């Protein structure tokens, strides 16, 4: 349900150079009648001097520096720019506030605006590889200069812009939710639900009326025809609404109103719009035609999805990197299954967590030294469990089994040292092996008890993504920004950064 998004109780707001991107006015629409072009007054020499960015220079060089904008084409561009709000790009000044007086400068400004907006839709406004030292998820490619030229020649500028953004159901759901949040900003309550003791069913608490208001406003509690006799009593129906909220946000779904639940309730429409803007940008970073057979891991939601030949094949829980050991955003294929794996302990884990424990610890955990490194030998208590999904990347990141099964039952599963632990990993390995035609080989290797490597007939691409808002086909869900990465993207988008509420590490076992 897209409407399950919460009213502001603490407004963080969003701003760009003093402008409010959540305002109702659209600069591009206001300027539509102001932009008049004079192609006959634009010389090639003047245009060369006016064009500054490389993409626009390439565009004009292919046209012998002839002007392209007409009085018919300009309204189509400004109309397209007026749709920027649907993509949470309404705060970006693609066009300057007023048209330049010089005809060549005006021509150049229109082309730069068209190419800039097209790039934002087709590939994202910012480059994720500039935000993180490691980002290898495949990104979309597009010849925007060529596309703009074809759109101008055919007179289908609006259609071309419409085709550039992701066309998925998820992108449309995120966009609709963003627009909904903008409408709620002005009507948001002023105060936050205060902290204090947890609220349990049957208890009376002065915060209950505000809690009920937030739940009703956002679809978690139906409006009541009559107010309850004791408005401060935390009843079972209210707790059921809280439980649904908790399930959507990855909080322990027990109906008890504690700090984590209050944090979600105190996230208002301005901040929620900001979160949606960040996640719309993340979708624009992704290849529009991902492999039909692939594994997507959402490390924010700690969920794995397996797609086979374009159909959703499987979903299961995962445990991913804890804060300060974050799982990076990678595109990396599984190329082999390792039955009964050994684990060569990374130097950082050895130095910080194993070395201080001494030789007795190594012996108890079936660890030995080989070539100067600590290696945990195969066995039921090996940190990699009984199977490792070997992936090709330079970060030593992979999927694997684990003996720490209890972590999968927790709602908060950012507990590893960066690798991805898979729920019922043996079952998942058998599923992959069966689909790939190597199940007999894998079963034989597993039964042998020794570390064995079974090559995949066809490698399975894996995308490690970080999406704090996502659509599962039936409802829109949000997750806590465990790594604080939403703030990084927001800053790059020139959206106001909030005080970080990065998840605090809860620690865990020594496994990868």
KOLTORRO-436892 format. One line per field, with one value per residue (C-alpha): residue in one letter; x negated, y, z. Coordinates in pm, whole numbers. Layout:
<pts>
code = (A|...)
east = (X|...)
north = (Y|...)
up = (Z|...)
</pts>
This chain:
<pts>
code = (X|X|X|X|X|X|X|X|X|X|X|X|X|X|X|X|X|X|X|X|X|X|X|X|X|X|X|X|X|X|X|X|X|X|X|X|X|X|X|X|X|X|X|X|X|X|X|X|X|X|X|X|X|X|X|X|X|X|X|X|X|X|X|X|X|X|X|X|X|X|X|X|X|X|X|X|X|X|X|X|X|X|X|X|X|X|X|X|X|X|X|X|X|X|X|X|X|X|X|X|X|X|X|X|X|X|X|X|X|X|X|X|X|X|X|X|X|X|X|X|X|X|X|X|X|X|X|X|X|X|X|X|X|X|X|X|X|X|X|X|X|X|X|X|X|X|X|X|X|X|X|X|X|X|X|X|X|X|X|X|X|X|X|X|X|X|X|X|X|X|X|X|X|X|X|X|X|X|X|X|X|X|X|X|X|X|X|X|X|X|X|X|X|X|X|X|X|X|X|X|X|X|X|X|X|X|X|X|X|X|X|X|X|X|X|X|X|X|X|X|X|X|X|X|X|X|X|X|X|X|X|X|X|X|X|X|X|X|X|X|X|X|X|X|X|X|X|X|X|X|X|X|X|X|X|X|X|X|X|X|X|X|X|X|X|X|X|X|X|X|X|X|X|X|X|X|X|X|X|X|X|X|X|X|X|X|X|X|X|X|X|X|X|X|X|X|X|X|X|X|X|X|X|X|X|X|X|X|X|X|X|X|X|X|X|X|X|X|X|X|X|X|X|X|X|X|X|X|X|X|X|X|X|X|X|X|X|X|X|X|X|X|X|X|X|X|X|X|X|X|X|X|X|X|X|X|X|X|X|X|X|X|X|X|X|X|X|X|X|X|X|X|X|X|X|X|X|X|X|X|X|X|X|X|X|X|X|X|X|X|X|X|X|X|X|X|X|X|X|X|X|X|X|X|X|X|X|X|X|X|X|X|X|X|X|X|X|X|X|X|X|X|X|X|X|X|X|X|X|X|X|X|X|X|X|X|X|X|X|X|X|X|X|X|X|X|X|X|X|X|X|X|X|X|X|X|X|X|X|X|X|X|X|X|X|X|X|X|X|X|X|X|X|X|X|X|X|X|X|X|X|X|X|X|X|X|X|X|X|X|X|X|X|X|X|X|X|X|X|X|X|X|X|X|X|X|X|X|X|X|X|X)
east = (0|-168|17|-164|-402|-416|-332|-605|-652|-1008|-1054|-1403|-1314|-1500|-1677|-1893|-2072|-1792|-1517|-1256|-1230|-897|-734|-435|-582|-788|-1055|-1052|-677|-699|-970|-793|-655|-983|-1210|-1194|-1460|-1612|-1786|-1864|-2059|-2280|-2609|-2836|-3115|-2890|-2756|-3107|-3184|-2859|-2869|-3072|-3004|-3159|-2838|-2674|-2986|-2971|-2602|-2661|-2977|-2768|-2541|-2811|-2723|-2378|-2105|-1835|-1575|-1255|-948|-773|-1045|-1103|-755|-805|-1128|-987|-683|-914|-1111|-784|-757|-1080|-874|-762|-1128|-1210|-1424|-1203|-1471|-1732|-1763|-1822|-1738|-1874|-1620|-1586|-1686|-2017|-1981|-2231|-2057|-2355|-2377|-2002|-2039|-2328|-2136|-1840|-2062|-2253|-1922|-1790|-2105|-2136|-1778|-1813|-2127|-1957|-1668|-1874|-2172|-2111|-2196|-2511|-2772|-2770|-3133|-3221|-3043|-3197|-3545|-3376|-3062|-3051|-2678|-2619|-2488|-2280|-2445|-2288|-2402|-2211|-2346|-2230|-1897|-1827|-1906|-1667|-1394|-1428|-1420|-1110|-933|-891|-1089|-835|-824|-1203|-1224|-948|-1146|-1464|-1362|-1308|-977|-933|-634|-866|-986|-626|-536|-828|-735|-371|-474|-711|-431|-204|-459|-489|-116|-149|-430|-212|43|-208|-170|-415|-539|-705|-583|-801|-1032|-998|-909|-785|-408|-247|108|346|134|243|-1|36|-137|136|357|63|-28|329|330|10|132|471|324|112|327|224|537|887|1074|1310|1673|1660|1361|1260|1373|1018|824|492|538|313|557|516|647|390|116|218|164|-175|-263|-189|-405|-689|-677|-699|-1004|-1199|-1140|-1057|-684|-563|-322|-528|-600|-970|-1247|-1273|-899|-894|-1181|-973|-664|-870|-984|-766|-670|-962|-1217|-1021|-1010|-1385|-1427|-1211|-1408|-1728|-1582|-1443|-1797|-1932|-1690|-1813|-2165|-2056|-2077|-1729|-1765|-1925|-2001|-1685|-1865|-2025|-2039|-1957|-2051|-1901|-2151|-1934|-1638|-1859|-1661|-1777|-1572|-1654|-1526|-1535|-1462|-1270|-1051|-1087|-1220|-1301|-1323|-1500|-1658|-2024|-2269|-2492|-2772|-2734|-2811|-3184|-3198|-2944|-2867|-2969|-2745|-2885|-2794|-2969|-2877|-2873|-3108|-3136|-2994|-3238|-3123|-3265|-3468|-3768|-3799|-4117|-4067|-4121|-4417|-4198|-3974|-4275|-4451|-4148|-3942|-4141|-4503|-4421|-4245|-4552|-4639|-4369|-4101|-4248|-4241|-3883|-3767|-3952|-4194|-4550|-4825|-4917|-5170|-5142|-4761|-4494|-4275|-3959|-3929|-3606|-3356|-3011|-3131|-3323|-3229|-3129|-2906|-2876|-2870|-3026|-2898|-3222|-3200|-3439|-3540|-3845|-3679|-3669|-3289|-3073|-2758|-2787|-2630|-2680|-2656|-2494|-2142|-1966|-2049|-1805|-1515|-1602|-1450|-1774|-2033|-2331|-2568|-2844|-3191|-3077|-2993|-2636|-2509|-2216|-1926|-1911|-2218|-2232|-1877|-1963|-2278|-2076|-1824|-2098|-2276|-1955|-1872|-2227|-2234|-2513|-2313|-2462|-2814|-2735|-2568|-2870|-3111|-2907|-2893|-3271|-3330|-3636|-3662|-3551|-3487|-3196|-3203|-2879|-2786|-2653|-2759|-2479|-2511|-2466|-2381|-2443|-2214|-2124|-1760|-1598|-1264|-1141|-826|-766|-482|-213|-330|-592|-832|-1090|-1397|-1626|-1933|-2165|-2485|-2401|-2435|-2106|-2269|-2560|-2327|-2107|-2409|-2516|-2163|-2183|-1912|-1950|-2137|-1985|-2151|-2269|-2089|-2327|-2266|-2496|-2692|-2566|-2871|-2854|-3063|-3396|-3251|-3290)
north = (0|316|530|369|658|855|1217|1451|1498|1625|1815|1802|1971|1977|2271|2372|2706|2847|2704|2461|2167|2076|2404|2393|2621|2487|2722|2545|2592|2959|3020|2845|3167|3357|3142|3273|3175|3353|3082|3325|3541|3252|3217|2914|3129|3270|2925|2782|3057|3006|2627|2523|2156|1873|1681|1989|2059|1706|1757|2076|1953|1678|1951|2187|2425|2503|2607|2347|2513|2652|2815|2479|2277|2506|2456|2079|2109|2332|2106|1806|1993|2067|1690|1686|1670|1316|1214|1413|1644|1949|2130|2112|2432|2274|2610|2939|3164|3387|3351|3507|3810|3677|3443|3204|3182|3115|2838|2683|2705|2517|2237|2211|2193|1922|1711|1766|1660|1365|1247|1278|1061|809|761|959|1312|1198|933|669|580|928|865|529|392|72|72|-186|-247|-225|117|224|355|603|826|1132|1369|1138|1080|1450|1507|1234|1367|1719|1594|1380|1638|1383|1548|1466|1098|1079|1224|991|691|771|709|354|213|-35|-69|-2|331|441|342|537|838|828|805|1100|1317|1206|1317|1661|1709|1616|1849|2156|1963|1780|1803|2027|1805|1469|1179|1202|936|749|402|145|136|-208|-323|-222|63|426|679|1043|975|737|1004|1124|763|692|1005|897|541|652|917|661|354|145|212|259|577|514|630|690|777|512|569|622|797|740|362|157|-106|-427|-273|7|-247|-444|-131|-82|-445|-394|-82|-267|-549|-301|-133|-439|-374|-657|-696|-730|-433|-271|97|136|366|208|237|597|680|560|747|1062|1046|1294|1370|1606|1349|1065|1260|1300|924|858|1111|928|591|720|833|489|325|558|423|72|-96|-85|-442|-648|-1015|-1229|-1476|-1298|-1259|-921|-863|-555|-496|-225|-463|-775|-969|-1181|-1229|-1489|-1438|-1717|-1651|-1336|-1500|-1455|-1789|-1740|-1494|-1543|-1355|-1268|-1128|-852|-625|-434|-60|-2|-339|-240|-473|-274|-221|-469|-636|-972|-1320|-1652|-1875|-2180|-2348|-2453|-2753|-2785|-2465|-2365|-2003|-1802|-1538|-1182|-1011|-738|-990|-1194|-894|-739|-1039|-1363|-1290|-1166|-1496|-1715|-2064|-2240|-2047|-2157|-2521|-2506|-2355|-2595|-2322|-2369|-2151|-2190|-1969|-1715|-1694|-1835|-2088|-2245|-2596|-2746|-2864|-2799|-2495|-2333|-1966|-2030|-2320|-2598|-2398|-2088|-1913|-1795|-1459|-1274|-943|-773|-714|-1076|-1047|-1355|-1534|-1821|-2045|-1985|-2180|-1872|-1963|-1768|-1434|-1503|-1487|-1129|-835|-636|-843|-612|-836|-971|-848|-759|-1087|-1207|-1498|-1679|-1836|-2212|-2173|-2546|-2536|-2231|-2398|-2703|-2476|-2299|-2625|-2786|-2493|-2501|-2878|-2949|-3084|-3438|-3295|-3063|-3338|-3566|-3290|-3211|-3576|-3608|-3389|-3221|-2879|-2923|-2682|-2724|-2487|-2337|-2416|-2062|-1791|-1618|-1237|-1092|-731|-609|-306|-66|38|188|219|-59|-200|-575|-589|-539|-269|0|-63|148|51|232|382|138|261|631|614|794|1106|1077|1055|1336|1562|1482|1562|1899|1791|1894|1637|1541|1443|1092|809|545|209|133|-187|-464|-676|-1042|-1351|-1351|-1478|-1285)
up = (0|-119|134|427|480|798|880|986|1351|1318|993|854|525|198|41|-250|-236|-23|-246|-122|-365|-210|-313|-544|-812|-1102|-1246|-1584|-1622|-1523|-1779|-2068|-2212|-2166|-2380|-2734|-2981|-3279|-3487|-3769|-3526|-3409|-3595|-3578|-3433|-3159|-3077|-3039|-2791|-2598|-2558|-2255|-2172|-2372|-2445|-2596|-2802|-2942|-3018|-3216|-3386|-3546|-3686|-3813|-3528|-3661|-3409|-3342|-3119|-3269|-3118|-3159|-2984|-2685|-2529|-2556|-2360|-2089|-2064|-2016|-1751|-1573|-1514|-1312|-991|-1079|-1063|-746|-958|-915|-713|-990|-1201|-1540|-1701|-1564|-1388|-1693|-2059|-2164|-2387|-2642|-2893|-2910|-2529|-2518|-2776|-2578|-2249|-2395|-2523|-2194|-2006|-2237|-2212|-1836|-1770|-2007|-1827|-1488|-1609|-1804|-1573|-1256|-1152|-967|-1036|-756|-826|-700|-370|-284|-354|-470|-685|-964|-1018|-1398|-1501|-1801|-2113|-2352|-2638|-2522|-2786|-3059|-2886|-2848|-3213|-3322|-3090|-3231|-3589|-3530|-3317|-3035|-2759|-2486|-2586|-2576|-2225|-2108|-2232|-2039|-1677|-1549|-1673|-1388|-1158|-865|-1004|-1061|-705|-559|-773|-665|-301|-342|-483|-200|58|-98|-45|321|417|479|683|900|1280|1461|1741|1777|1984|2290|2421|2746|2862|2614|2565|2605|2536|2813|2945|2957|2815|2715|2381|2259|2089|1877|1802|1687|1469|1292|1235|1099|870|697|658|957|1160|1024|1124|1416|1411|1785|1996|2249|2606|2733|2452|2630|2658|2431|2308|2109|1778|1807|1876|1567|1357|1521|1448|1077|1078|1250|996|708|861|968|1339|1579|1514|1873|1895|2170|2109|2183|2057|1710|1651|1773|1538|1242|1362|1404|1043|863|504|436|543|383|56|87|133|-172|-378|-286|-382|-712|-792|-704|-951|-1226|-1168|-1265|-1603|-1760|-1887|-1608|-1675|-1678|-1451|-1158|-781|-626|-263|-97|182|341|371|416|156|-138|-456|-719|-1072|-1330|-1696|-1603|-1337|-962|-836|-469|-180|150|436|450|704|566|682|1004|1018|970|787|521|232|-78|-381|-630|-955|-939|-1070|-887|-1086|-860|-551|-280|-76|277|244|449|558|532|798|669|831|982|1160|1271|1422|1590|1698|1690|1779|2131|2211|2186|2062|2266|2078|1744|1852|1977|1649|1418|1306|1190|1046|681|506|785|773|1004|824|966|830|694|948|1094|1289|1004|970|607|700|445|122|-22|-336|-494|-670|-902|-747|-597|-259|-133|-103|-155|-39|209|471|844|1169|1330|1216|1491|1329|1045|1291|1386|1201|1216|1028|970|1164|937|842|489|318|270|477|318|506|437|220|146|13|-196|-329|-431|-604|-803|-879|-999|-1224|-1362|-1418|-1167|-872|-885|-882|-591|-387|-439|-337|-28|79|44|350|199|44|-317|-601|-842|-1141|-1265|-1624|-1651|-1411|-1219|-1195|-847|-770|-415|-384|-103|-127|183|3|-223|-381|-357|-608|-347|-108|-65|223|402|599|839|675|854|688|669|290|221|361|118|-181|-50|-20|-375|-492|-310|-69|292|500|831|1153|1081|1257|1128|1288|1580|1541|1766|1707|1624|1560|1380|1052|726)
</pts>
